[in-house]
Amino acid sequence: MPHKAGFVNIIGNPNVGKSTLMNAFVGERLSIITSKAQTTRHRILGIVNGDDFQVVLSDTPGIIKPAYELQESMMGFVKSAFEDADVLLYLVELGEKELKDEAFFSKIKSAKIPVLLLINKIDKGDEAKLAEALELWQHKVPNAEVFAISALENFGVKEVFQRIIELLPESPPFYPKDQLTDKPERFFVNETIREKILLHYKKEIPYSVEIDTEEFHEDAKIIRIRSVIMVERETQKGIIIGHKGSALKRVGVEARKDLEKFFGKQIHLELYVKVNKNWRSSEKQLRRFGYNN
């Protein structure tokens, strides 16, 4: 049997469940998940291997209208998803009726590659709502195959994945067969810490934060990590730390527990908070954090 391999890129509005779907396909928690918009900032690859196939999945930021440099860079990752895809997954939420960016919508409708339109979160509605959604999206994107799924409940995910394999071109694998992602360990440390900040802080705080892991030393039984939480203003630094350091401690404890599960080792995590003024609008700083590569 010939070997198949290809790039499968997942796009959609914020909060439609792209990261949940990615993790369901891969069987590992590669992408962080919260209820807040713009949780995903980077383009993250997840690699699924079989004896005769390799699926390279790409989770991109949700499609938004950029308001500052960081968001411009995030949309750059989405645009690049069209350039190397062999199959495009366009994810919508049950009840959703449009894509926020008309230019992207036009690209999807005129795509020369296979498009699978996935109506997610069908566990949140009834049969009548689903029937209406199926009719709407089949009419709006006639070039797409439409599937109804619940990524969270793992309903319909296996059928979509099987269809992806059928659509892949014949090709040798792009990555070693034991590789799970293209991101280094420090990336997952940063994302795990950032997830806890998204979960526990309100308003602008989570969007003003970036994580920089300065040290990552792995021994046989323990990984020692030192990470810095960057904020834009002194007032934000105080909020992140909290009364007598209680808020920062909670972030550290929860992140450590998740990292121990992810790496399968004991974790010693040190967290610090620093002010890095206006980093979201600085091209130099964005390059440093991997946004303008």
Backbone as CSV, one residue per row, in Angstrom:
resi,resn,N_x,N_y,N_z,CA_x,CA_y,CA_z,C_x,C_y,C_z
1,MET,0.840,-1.196,0.000,0.000,0.000,0.000,0.878,1.250,0.000
2,PRO,0.619,2.230,-0.881,1.463,3.435,-0.926,1.306,4.265,0.339
3,HIS,2.370,5.001,0.669,2.348,5.854,1.851,1.763,7.215,1.500
4,LYS,0.901,7.743,2.391,0.299,9.058,2.199,0.794,10.019,3.271
5,ALA,0.949,11.271,2.897,1.362,12.291,3.869,0.939,13.656,3.361
6,GLY,0.576,14.545,4.295,0.195,15.883,3.880,-0.113,16.789,5.055
7,PHE,-0.298,18.071,4.719,-0.580,19.108,5.713,-2.077,19.414,5.732
8,VAL,-2.637,19.379,6.937,-4.066,19.617,7.131,-4.207,20.812,8.064
9,ASN,-4.725,21.907,7.551,-4.751,23.151,8.310,-6.159,23.465,8.802
10,ILE,-6.255,23.812,10.096,-7.535,24.064,10.758,-7.713,25.565,10.943
11,ILE,-8.778,26.131,10.360,-9.036,27.562,10.514,-10.487,27.773,10.943
12,GLY,-10.773,28.975,11.456,-12.126,29.319,11.890,-12.104,30.540,12.780
13,ASN,-13.288,31.028,13.151,-13.393,32.145,14.083,-12.858,31.747,15.462
14,PRO,-12.596,32.712,16.349,-12.198,32.366,17.720,-13.278,31.551,18.432
15,ASN,-12.845,30.687,19.337,-13.747,29.945,20.229,-14.633,28.919,19.532
16,VAL,-14.231,28.448,18.345,-15.051,27.420,17.686,-14.585,26.009,18.041
17,GLY,-13.468,25.895,18.777,-13.011,24.580,19.213,-11.895,23.988,18.380
18,LYS,-11.118,24.847,17.694,-10.030,24.347,16.856,-8.997,23.571,17.671
19,SER,-8.622,24.121,18.816,-7.604,23.476,19.645,-8.112,22.154,20.218
20,THR,-9.388,22.114,20.601,-9.976,20.874,21.105,-9.941,19.801,20.028
21,LEU,-10.265,20.182,18.791,-10.241,19.234,17.675,-8.824,18.743,17.406
22,MET,-7.873,19.679,17.390,-6.464,19.323,17.179,-6.016,18.285,18.214
23,ASN,-6.299,18.539,19.478,-5.893,17.619,20.542,-6.593,16.273,20.409
24,ALA,-7.854,16.277,19.956,-8.594,15.021,19.763,-7.958,14.191,18.659
25,PHE,-7.535,14.844,17.581,-6.864,14.128,16.489,-5.538,13.522,16.950
26,VAL,-4.759,14.339,17.655,-3.389,13.940,18.024,-3.394,12.960,19.206
27,GLY,-4.414,13.093,20.082,-4.441,12.240,21.276,-3.547,12.762,22.376
28,GLU,-3.061,13.996,22.238,-2.231,14.655,23.246,-2.699,16.100,23.381
29,ARG,-2.382,16.693,24.518,-2.804,18.081,24.775,-1.711,19.037,24.296
30,LEU,-1.684,19.290,22.975,-0.666,20.172,22.415,-1.089,21.634,22.463
31,SER,-2.347,21.899,22.148,-2.850,23.274,22.126,-3.589,23.576,23.420
32,ILE,-3.324,24.758,23.996,-4.031,25.131,25.221,-5.456,25.530,24.864
33,ILE,-6.361,25.334,25.827,-7.779,25.563,25.583,-8.366,26.373,26.731
34,THR,-8.973,27.523,26.419,-9.748,28.269,27.413,-10.971,28.822,26.695
35,SER,-11.881,29.392,27.454,-13.098,29.970,26.864,-12.853,31.361,26.308
36,LYS,-11.661,31.922,26.508,-11.370,33.282,26.044,-10.951,33.269,24.568
37,ALA,-11.349,34.312,23.848,-10.921,34.473,22.464,-9.411,34.683,22.406
38,GLN,-8.824,34.345,21.266,-7.381,34.537,21.012,-6.499,33.723,21.957
39,THR,-7.003,32.574,22.414,-6.151,31.709,23.236,-4.948,31.232,22.428
40,THR,-5.197,30.827,21.180,-4.097,30.384,20.309,-3.472,31.593,19.638
41,ARG,-2.155,31.772,19.834,-1.452,32.906,19.220,-0.521,32.469,18.092
42,HIS,-0.017,31.245,18.181,0.938,30.749,17.199,0.279,29.704,16.307
43,ARG,0.995,29.303,15.292,0.592,28.162,14.484,1.313,26.932,15.046
44,ILE,0.537,25.958,15.502,1.100,24.794,16.182,0.867,23.550,15.329
45,LEU,1.914,22.785,15.078,1.779,21.540,14.325,1.639,20.359,15.266
46,GLY,0.714,19.467,14.935,0.565,18.189,15.618,0.655,17.085,14.585
47,ILE,1.466,16.068,14.831,1.760,15.046,13.823,1.180,13.708,14.255
48,VAL,0.355,13.124,13.372,-0.256,11.820,13.649,0.268,10.823,12.619
49,ASN,0.869,9.732,13.112,1.484,8.743,12.232,0.746,7.410,12.267
50,GLY,0.658,6.778,11.115,0.201,5.399,10.994,1.221,4.645,10.160
51,ASP,0.999,3.360,9.956,1.942,2.559,9.154,2.075,3.106,7.742
52,ASP,0.975,3.593,7.178,0.996,4.029,5.783,0.545,5.478,5.602
53,PHE,0.596,6.278,6.683,0.224,7.689,6.531,0.916,8.549,7.586
54,GLN,1.018,9.854,7.278,1.424,10.873,8.245,0.564,12.114,8.006
55,VAL,-0.229,12.471,9.006,-1.068,13.667,8.933,-0.401,14.762,9.760
56,VAL,-0.070,15.881,9.122,0.538,17.015,9.818,-0.542,18.078,9.984
57,LEU,-1.080,18.157,11.207,-2.182,19.071,11.516,-1.642,20.421,11.976
58,SER,-2.335,21.473,11.596,-1.903,22.818,11.966,-3.058,23.562,12.608
59,ASP,-2.888,23.946,13.884,-3.874,24.744,14.619,-3.442,26.201,14.549
60,THR,-4.283,27.056,13.977,-3.936,28.464,13.798,-4.781,29.350,14.709
61,PRO,-4.365,30.610,14.927,-5.202,31.531,15.713,-6.566,31.720,15.062
62,GLY,-7.565,32.085,15.883,-8.896,32.375,15.350,-8.867,33.611,14.469
63,ILE,-9.731,33.632,13.460,-9.755,34.733,12.497,-10.407,35.964,13.131
64,ILE,-9.645,37.049,13.183,-10.115,38.309,13.772,-9.684,39.472,12.877
65,LYS,-10.231,40.658,13.127,-9.740,41.871,12.470,-8.669,42.469,13.376
66,PRO,-7.408,42.499,12.938,-6.306,42.910,13.824,-6.434,44.344,14.310
67,ALA,-6.102,44.548,15.595,-6.153,45.891,16.189,-4.761,46.412,16.539
68,TYR,-3.756,45.516,16.620,-2.393,45.962,16.925,-1.409,44.937,16.351
69,GLU,-0.110,45.213,16.476,0.923,44.438,15.787,0.867,42.939,16.096
70,LEU,0.645,42.587,17.363,0.587,41.169,17.727,-0.520,40.467,16.947
71,GLN,-1.691,41.098,16.875,-2.802,40.480,16.152,-2.520,40.401,14.655
72,GLU,-1.821,41.396,14.103,-1.408,41.336,12.692,-0.546,40.092,12.454
73,SER,0.383,39.866,13.373,1.254,38.709,13.255,0.472,37.406,13.383
74,MET,-0.493,37.372,14.302,-1.330,36.186,14.466,-2.081,35.874,13.173
75,MET,-2.586,36.894,12.497,-3.298,36.675,11.236,-2.354,36.244,10.122
76,GLY,-1.065,36.601,10.277,-0.065,36.101,9.332,0.036,34.584,9.378
77,PHE,-0.087,34.022,10.589,-0.070,32.561,10.722,-1.276,31.945,10.019
78,VAL,-2.434,32.611,10.098,-3.644,32.091,9.449,-3.475,32.129,7.932
79,LYS,-2.961,33.250,7.418,-2.768,33.370,5.965,-1.828,32.289,5.444
80,SER,-0.793,31.987,6.222,0.166,30.962,5.785,-0.469,29.579,5.732
81,ALA,-1.602,29.396,6.434,-2.276,28.100,6.444,-2.802,27.735,5.060
82,PHE,-3.059,28.746,4.221,-3.540,28.475,2.861,-2.406,28.041,1.933
83,GLU,-1.186,28.408,2.281,-0.078,28.252,1.348,0.427,26.823,1.208
84,ASP,0.377,26.041,2.299,0.972,24.702,2.217,-0.023,23.583,2.516
85,ALA,-1.328,23.915,2.548,-2.315,22.900,2.931,-2.603,21.940,1.786
86,ASP,-2.716,20.653,2.129,-3.227,19.651,1.189,-4.723,19.450,1.403
87,VAL,-5.164,19.670,2.644,-6.586,19.617,3.001,-6.848,20.772,3.966
88,LEU,-7.961,21.467,3.784,-8.315,22.582,4.664,-9.538,22.200,5.489
89,LEU,-9.420,22.352,6.819,-10.557,22.154,7.709,-11.070,23.520,8.144
90,TYR,-12.303,23.823,7.775,-12.924,25.094,8.150,-13.942,24.780,9.236
91,LEU,-13.644,25.224,10.447,-14.451,24.876,11.612,-15.418,26.004,11.952
92,VAL,-16.705,25.679,12.068,-17.702,26.650,12.510,-18.438,26.060,13.711
93,GLU,-19.049,26.932,14.478,-19.818,26.502,15.649,-21.292,26.419,15.271
94,LEU,-21.999,25.444,15.817,-23.435,25.331,15.577,-24.114,26.655,15.947
95,GLY,-24.854,27.217,15.001,-25.499,28.512,15.217,-24.752,29.673,14.587
96,GLU,-23.476,29.459,14.251,-22.675,30.497,13.590,-23.126,30.628,12.144
97,LYS,-23.110,31.855,11.619,-23.639,32.050,10.264,-22.677,32.743,9.309
98,GLU,-21.513,33.193,9.804,-20.590,33.880,8.907,-19.171,33.839,9.459
99,LEU,-18.210,34.060,8.553,-16.812,34.198,8.937,-16.534,35.684,9.103
100,LYS,-15.705,36.053,10.094,-15.503,37.471,10.406,-14.748,38.230,9.308
101,ASP,-14.016,37.523,8.465,-13.213,38.174,7.433,-13.672,37.678,6.061
102,GLU,-14.276,38.572,5.274,-14.826,38.190,3.967,-13.750,37.706,2.998
103,ALA,-12.542,38.288,3.111,-11.454,37.876,2.217,-11.091,36.408,2.447
104,PHE,-11.058,35.987,3.725,-10.785,34.587,4.022,-11.918,33.702,3.509
105,PHE,-13.129,34.163,3.667,-14.286,33.386,3.226,-14.228,33.154,1.716
106,SER,-13.847,34.199,0.968,-13.717,34.067,-0.495,-12.628,33.056,-0.851
107,LYS,-11.534,33.096,-0.081,-10.442,32.141,-0.324,-10.909,30.704,-0.119
108,ILE,-11.699,30.499,0.933,-12.190,29.154,1.233,-13.092,28.664,0.102
109,LYS,-13.985,29.549,-0.376,-14.951,29.154,-1.406,-14.287,28.896,-2.755
110,SER,-13.113,29.501,-2.972,-12.422,29.307,-4.257,-11.194,28.402,-4.124
111,ALA,-11.051,27.731,-2.984,-9.879,26.873,-2.747,-9.816,25.739,-3.758
112,LYS,-8.615,25.460,-4.250,-8.416,24.364,-5.211,-8.161,23.036,-4.510
113,ILE,-7.933,23.084,-3.211,-7.682,21.872,-2.429,-8.979,21.410,-1.770
114,PRO,-9.054,20.161,-1.307,-10.268,19.702,-0.617,-10.536,20.516,0.643
115,VAL,-11.798,20.900,0.836,-12.238,21.637,2.026,-13.256,20.783,2.778
116,LEU,-12.978,20.545,4.066,-13.944,19.882,4.928,-14.495,20.937,5.886
117,LEU,-15.778,21.204,5.814,-16.408,22.175,6.700,-17.026,21.401,7.861
118,LEU,-16.550,21.689,9.058,-16.960,20.946,10.240,-17.840,21.822,11.125
119,ILE,-19.088,21.397,11.325,-19.988,22.104,12.240,-19.768,21.508,13.628
120,ASN,-19.107,22.273,14.489,-18.713,21.771,15.809,-19.740,22.145,16.887
121,LYS,-19.605,21.491,18.019,-20.444,21.729,19.212,-21.903,21.364,18.953
122,ILE,-22.130,20.279,18.187,-23.513,19.883,17.901,-24.205,19.334,19.155
123,ASP,-23.405,19.025,20.190,-23.998,18.593,21.466,-24.727,19.742,22.173
124,LYS,-24.523,20.979,21.679,-25.152,22.145,22.309,-26.518,22.488,21.691
125,GLY,-26.939,21.732,20.654,-28.191,22.066,19.983,-29.059,20.848,19.745
126,ASP,-30.163,21.072,19.003,-31.076,19.964,18.700,-31.024,19.638,17.212
127,GLU,-31.830,18.649,16.798,-31.814,18.187,15.403,-32.259,19.275,14.435
128,ALA,-33.233,20.062,14.821,-33.729,21.121,13.935,-32.644,22.163,13.674
129,LYS,-31.918,22.547,14.729,-30.834,23.530,14.597,-29.711,22.980,13.715
130,LEU,-29.413,21.682,13.886,-28.363,21.056,13.075,-28.772,20.987,11.608
131,ALA,-30.023,20.601,11.346,-30.516,20.523,9.965,-30.427,21.882,9.276
132,GLU,-30.776,22.942,10.019,-30.682,24.303,9.493,-29.238,24.668,9.178
133,ALA,-28.309,24.294,10.087,-26.886,24.599,9.887,-26.323,23.840,8.688
134,LEU,-26.674,22.578,8.545,-26.187,21.778,7.412,-26.616,22.399,6.090
135,GLU,-27.877,22.810,6.013,-28.394,23.424,4.782,-27.690,24.750,4.502
136,LEU,-27.522,25.564,5.548,-26.881,26.878,5.398,-25.464,26.755,4.852
137,TRP,-24.651,25.894,5.482,-23.236,25.822,5.108,-23.013,25.084,3.794
138,GLN,-23.871,24.125,3.466,-23.760,23.481,2.155,-24.047,24.476,1.047
139,HIS,-24.969,25.419,1.320,-25.276,26.471,0.345,-24.157,27.512,0.281
140,LYS,-23.622,27.912,1.455,-22.601,28.967,1.498,-21.257,28.510,0.939
141,VAL,-20.886,27.261,1.199,-19.578,26.748,0.752,-19.815,25.465,-0.049
142,PRO,-20.288,25.611,-1.303,-20.654,24.428,-2.086,-19.477,23.515,-2.438
143,ASN,-18.255,24.061,-2.354,-17.077,23.235,-2.677,-16.616,22.384,-1.496
144,ALA,-17.296,22.485,-0.349,-16.847,21.773,0.866,-17.694,20.532,1.127
145,GLU,-17.058,19.534,1.732,-17.778,18.409,2.323,-18.118,18.811,3.755
146,VAL,-19.364,18.657,4.154,-19.817,19.131,5.458,-19.986,17.952,6.422
147,PHE,-19.405,18.109,7.619,-19.502,17.103,8.680,-20.047,17.759,9.943
148,ALA,-20.842,17.023,10.701,-21.317,17.483,12.014,-20.531,16.751,13.087
149,ILE,-19.895,17.519,14.005,-19.021,16.900,15.010,-19.196,17.551,16.382
150,SER,-18.702,16.874,17.392,-18.466,17.478,18.706,-17.041,17.093,19.094
151,ALA,-16.112,18.033,18.944,-14.705,17.752,19.260,-14.541,17.410,20.734
152,LEU,-15.295,18.109,21.598,-15.187,17.888,23.036,-15.666,16.488,23.423
153,GLU,-16.748,16.031,22.788,-17.310,14.706,23.090,-16.724,13.614,22.195
154,ASN,-15.823,14.013,21.291,-15.170,13.084,20.358,-16.176,12.412,19.414
155,PHE,-17.266,13.125,19.110,-18.281,12.594,18.203,-17.978,13.033,16.772
156,GLY,-17.892,12.067,15.848,-17.650,12.373,14.450,-16.198,12.641,14.107
157,VAL,-15.324,12.685,15.111,-13.908,13.014,14.891,-13.217,11.909,14.097
158,LYS,-13.488,10.663,14.445,-12.860,9.526,13.758,-13.229,9.506,12.270
159,GLU,-14.498,9.811,11.956,-14.949,9.811,10.555,-14.251,10.912,9.759
160,VAL,-14.085,12.082,10.374,-13.381,13.178,9.699,-11.929,12.794,9.454
161,PHE,-11.304,12.186,10.464,-9.891,11.823,10.319,-9.712,10.783,9.210
162,GLN,-10.633,9.833,9.122,-10.562,8.829,8.069,-10.674,9.468,6.690
163,ARG,-11.558,10.464,6.583,-11.714,11.168,5.304,-10.451,11.959,4.970
164,ILE,-9.814,12.534,5.968,-8.551,13.253,5.738,-7.519,12.317,5.123
165,ILE,-7.369,11.139,5.701,-6.378,10.172,5.185,-6.683,9.824,3.730
166,GLU,-7.966,9.636,3.415,-8.357,9.317,2.032,-7.956,10.431,1.065
167,LEU,-7.998,11.680,1.529,-7.726,12.833,0.658,-6.240,13.168,0.534
168,LEU,-5.398,12.620,1.405,-3.969,12.958,1.370,-3.303,12.448,0.096
169,PRO,-2.334,13.207,-0.412,-1.583,12.723,-1.575,-0.572,11.645,-1.176
170,GLU,-0.179,10.844,-2.140,0.899,9.870,-1.896,2.197,10.637,-1.689
171,SER,2.887,10.318,-0.592,4.116,11.044,-0.255,4.832,10.320,0.865
172,PRO,6.168,10.390,0.899,6.884,9.908,2.087,6.604,10.843,3.253
173,PRO,6.852,10.433,4.506,6.604,11.311,5.655,7.492,12.548,5.627
174,PHE,6.973,13.647,6.148,7.729,14.903,6.216,8.574,14.986,7.487
175,TYR,8.158,14.271,8.527,8.832,14.309,9.826,9.135,12.881,10.276
176,PRO,10.118,12.728,11.181,10.362,11.396,11.747,9.083,10.824,12.349
177,LYS,8.912,9.516,12.231,7.660,8.881,12.636,7.393,8.947,14.143
178,ASP,8.409,9.230,14.947,8.183,9.323,16.387,7.998,10.764,16.857
179,GLN,7.945,11.713,15.912,7.813,13.127,16.280,6.347,13.503,16.415
180,LEU,6.012,14.244,17.481,4.630,14.605,17.792,4.288,16.031,17.360
181,THR,5.279,16.922,17.361,5.048,18.329,17.032,6.342,18.964,16.540
182,ASP,6.221,20.183,16.003,7.415,20.899,15.537,7.924,21.880,16.593
183,LYS,7.225,21.986,17.729,7.592,22.981,18.727,8.546,22.398,19.774
184,PRO,9.489,23.227,20.290,10.410,22.756,21.343,9.723,22.696,22.701
185,GLU,10.387,22.063,23.673,9.808,21.911,25.020,9.442,23.254,25.645
186,ARG,10.299,24.255,25.464,10.054,25.550,26.109,8.739,26.174,25.642
187,PHE,8.373,25.917,24.395,7.113,26.452,23.877,5.934,25.951,24.714
188,PHE,5.934,24.661,25.051,4.818,24.090,25.806,4.822,24.553,27.266
189,VAL,6.007,24.832,27.780,6.085,25.448,29.116,5.411,26.822,29.069
190,ASN,5.803,27.633,28.083,5.243,28.981,27.950,3.721,28.948,27.802
191,GLU,3.237,28.051,26.947,1.805,27.972,26.680,1.023,27.492,27.903
192,THR,1.587,26.579,28.657,0.903,26.075,29.856,0.758,27.177,30.894
193,ILE,1.805,27.964,31.086,1.738,29.091,32.031,0.735,30.128,31.539
194,ARG,0.784,30.416,30.241,-0.132,31.415,29.672,-1.592,30.969,29.800
195,GLU,-1.838,29.677,29.663,-3.196,29.156,29.823,-3.739,29.461,31.223
196,LYS,-2.902,29.271,32.239,-3.356,29.529,33.611,-3.666,31.007,33.819
197,ILE,-2.906,31.870,33.156,-3.167,33.307,33.250,-4.479,33.657,32.547
198,LEU,-4.731,33.024,31.394,-6.000,33.231,30.700,-7.182,32.788,31.564
199,LEU,-6.994,31.732,32.319,-8.073,31.183,33.142,-8.365,32.023,34.385
200,HIS,-7.329,32.627,34.968,-7.489,33.223,36.295,-7.493,34.753,36.341
201,TYR,-7.181,35.404,35.215,-7.153,36.871,35.234,-8.157,37.423,34.232
202,LYS,-8.679,38.619,34.508,-9.763,39.176,33.706,-9.298,40.350,32.861
203,LYS,-10.226,40.794,32.013,-10.075,41.992,31.181,-8.824,41.900,30.309
204,GLU,-7.994,42.940,30.344,-6.868,43.040,29.405,-5.654,42.237,29.842
205,ILE,-5.583,41.860,31.119,-4.368,41.224,31.656,-3.876,40.041,30.806
206,PRO,-4.709,39.044,30.502,-4.184,37.881,29.767,-3.612,38.224,28.393
207,TYR,-4.154,39.290,27.769,-3.714,39.647,26.421,-2.467,40.528,26.440
208,SER,-2.096,41.008,27.624,-0.895,41.836,27.770,0.310,41.005,28.203
209,VAL,0.125,39.693,28.282,1.147,38.809,28.858,1.836,37.970,27.777
210,GLU,3.135,37.823,27.937,3.911,36.851,27.149,4.851,36.135,28.111
211,ILE,5.148,34.888,27.818,6.013,34.091,28.698,7.345,33.815,27.999
212,ASP,8.425,33.936,28.748,9.770,33.642,28.236,10.437,32.651,29.196
213,THR,10.647,31.430,28.741,11.325,30.430,29.577,12.828,30.565,29.381
214,GLU,13.492,31.074,30.410,14.930,31.384,30.315,15.797,30.163,30.594
215,GLU,15.308,29.233,31.415,16.099,28.037,31.737,15.213,26.801,31.670
216,PHE,15.772,25.730,31.091,15.088,24.433,31.013,16.172,23.360,31.113
217,HIS,16.357,22.825,32.325,17.402,21.817,32.554,16.748,20.488,32.918
218,GLU,16.981,19.478,32.085,16.347,18.176,32.288,17.355,17.155,32.806
219,ASP,17.045,16.555,33.958,17.820,15.446,34.506,16.989,14.164,34.381
220,ALA,17.520,13.084,34.899,16.844,11.792,34.760,15.453,11.799,35.381
221,LYS,15.284,12.465,36.537,14.007,12.399,37.249,13.295,13.747,37.397
222,ILE,13.981,14.836,37.086,13.380,16.153,37.330,13.767,17.133,36.225
223,ILE,12.846,18.063,35.930,13.132,19.156,34.998,13.044,20.459,35.788
224,ARG,14.119,21.240,35.733,14.153,22.527,36.446,13.924,23.647,35.430
225,ILE,12.883,24.446,35.696,12.437,25.465,34.743,12.377,26.828,35.431
226,ARG,12.878,27.836,34.728,12.766,29.228,35.198,12.097,30.024,34.077
227,SER,10.918,30.581,34.364,10.163,31.317,33.351,9.821,32.715,33.844
228,VAL,9.802,33.644,32.894,9.461,35.033,33.201,8.137,35.378,32.535
229,ILE,7.235,35.949,33.312,5.966,36.450,32.788,6.154,37.925,32.460
230,MET,6.058,38.267,31.180,6.210,39.657,30.738,4.849,40.351,30.723
231,VAL,4.780,41.540,31.297,3.582,42.379,31.224,3.978,43.738,30.670
232,GLU,2.970,44.554,30.332,3.271,45.844,29.693,3.383,47.005,30.683
233,ARG,2.756,46.848,31.869,2.747,47.968,32.817,2.979,47.480,34.243
234,GLU,3.452,48.397,35.097,3.709,48.073,36.511,2.435,47.631,37.227
235,THR,1.309,48.275,36.900,0.047,47.899,37.553,-0.313,46.449,37.237
236,GLN,-0.020,46.012,36.012,-0.303,44.626,35.622,0.591,43.655,36.383
237,LYS,1.818,44.082,36.633,2.745,43.234,37.400,2.175,42.942,38.783
238,GLY,1.640,43.984,39.437,1.060,43.805,40.764,-0.141,42.874,40.753
239,ILE,-0.961,42.976,39.698,-2.145,42.113,39.600,-1.732,40.660,39.393
240,ILE,-0.736,40.437,38.541,-0.261,39.067,38.283,0.269,38.439,39.579
241,ILE,1.033,39.202,40.357,1.633,38.670,41.594,0.563,38.448,42.660
242,GLY,-0.349,39.406,42.814,-1.416,39.270,43.795,-0.953,39.546,45.212
243,HIS,-1.894,39.488,46.162,-1.600,39.794,47.566,-0.619,38.770,48.139
244,LYS,0.541,39.259,48.566,1.602,38.412,49.121,1.986,37.256,48.182
245,GLY,1.842,37.516,46.873,2.269,36.517,45.881,1.289,35.385,45.663
246,SER,0.063,35.502,46.216,-0.888,34.376,46.162,-1.346,34.042,44.745
247,ALA,-1.577,35.062,43.927,-2.064,34.812,42.563,-0.991,34.129,41.716
248,LEU,0.244,34.619,41.833,1.348,34.026,41.084,1.598,32.581,41.536
249,LYS,1.466,32.346,42.823,1.654,30.993,43.358,0.638,30.028,42.766
250,ARG,-0.613,30.470,42.651,-1.653,29.607,42.072,-1.319,29.251,40.620
251,VAL,-0.876,30.239,39.850,-0.469,29.979,38.457,0.646,28.939,38.424
252,GLY,1.647,29.117,39.297,2.792,28.203,39.330,2.411,26.784,39.705
253,VAL,1.564,26.639,40.714,1.155,25.298,41.169,0.380,24.567,40.068
254,GLU,-0.587,25.264,39.443,-1.403,24.620,38.410,-0.583,24.300,37.163
255,ALA,0.305,25.218,36.772,1.157,24.974,35.602,2.083,23.791,35.859
256,ARG,2.659,23.720,37.054,3.571,22.609,37.385,2.863,21.255,37.274
257,LYS,1.645,21.178,37.776,0.896,19.910,37.710,0.671,19.473,36.269
258,ASP,0.286,20.426,35.403,0.069,20.091,33.992,1.368,19.704,33.297
259,LEU,2.441,20.404,33.618,3.734,20.102,32.994,4.257,18.735,33.428
260,GLU,3.984,18.351,34.672,4.399,17.015,35.127,3.661,15.930,34.352
261,LYS,2.395,16.167,34.040,1.649,15.209,33.210,2.208,15.184,31.788
262,PHE,2.501,16.355,31.243,2.956,16.464,29.860,4.327,15.808,29.663
263,PHE,5.255,16.088,30.585,6.626,15.576,30.424,6.843,14.231,31.117
264,GLY,5.916,13.843,32.008,6.066,12.571,32.718,7.217,12.574,33.707
265,LYS,7.532,13.743,34.252,8.632,13.884,35.213,8.272,14.909,36.276
266,GLN,9.003,14.869,37.379,8.846,15.903,38.399,9.323,17.237,37.834
267,ILE,8.604,18.308,38.158,8.939,19.644,37.656,9.222,20.583,38.821
268,HIS,10.333,21.308,38.715,10.611,22.416,39.638,10.489,23.688,38.814
269,LEU,9.456,24.505,39.127,9.147,25.680,38.316,9.305,26.957,39.133
270,GLU,10.146,27.858,38.635,10.303,29.186,39.231,9.673,30.214,38.300
271,LEU,8.808,31.071,38.839,8.153,32.109,38.046,8.534,33.505,38.533
272,TYR,8.811,34.379,37.594,9.106,35.783,37.895,8.241,36.661,36.988
273,VAL,8.019,37.903,37.407,7.224,38.839,36.600,8.074,40.069,36.293
274,LYS,8.122,40.460,35.013,8.876,41.645,34.593,8.011,42.530,33.700
275,VAL,8.288,43.826,33.726,7.588,44.768,32.845,8.385,44.904,31.547
276,ASN,7.699,44.710,30.421,8.298,44.868,29.092,7.336,45.770,28.316
277,LYS,7.546,47.077,28.405,6.561,48.056,27.948,6.220,47.903,26.462
278,ASN,4.918,47.860,26.205,4.373,47.881,24.839,4.960,46.791,23.935
279,TRP,5.232,45.622,24.494,5.839,44.560,23.679,4.921,44.122,22.530
280,ARG,3.593,44.245,22.708,2.666,43.798,21.654,2.726,44.649,20.395
281,SER,3.272,45.868,20.525,3.349,46.774,19.373,4.778,46.943,18.862
282,SER,5.702,46.157,19.396,7.112,46.278,19.013,7.512,45.127,18.088
283,GLU,7.912,45.457,16.868,8.320,44.408,15.918,9.506,43.619,16.454
284,LYS,10.434,44.304,17.102,11.615,43.642,17.664,11.212,42.621,18.732
285,GLN,10.314,43.035,19.640,9.875,42.133,20.702,9.056,40.972,20.140
286,LEU,8.212,41.251,19.151,7.397,40.188,18.547,8.277,39.148,17.862
287,ARG,9.350,39.611,17.218,10.303,38.660,16.622,10.943,37.799,17.695
288,ARG,11.285,38.436,18.792,11.917,37.712,19.915,11.009,36.573,20.421
289,PHE,9.702,36.839,20.446,8.762,35.838,20.952,8.228,34.916,19.853
290,GLY,8.797,35.023,18.646,8.468,34.066,17.592,7.253,34.392,16.762
291,TYR,6.816,35.674,16.757,5.613,36.032,16.004,5.908,36.519,14.599
292,ASN,7.075,37.084,14.376,7.354,37.677,13.062,8.422,36.897,12.311
293,ASN,8.437,35.570,12.480,9.456,34.778,11.779,9.129,34.658,10.307
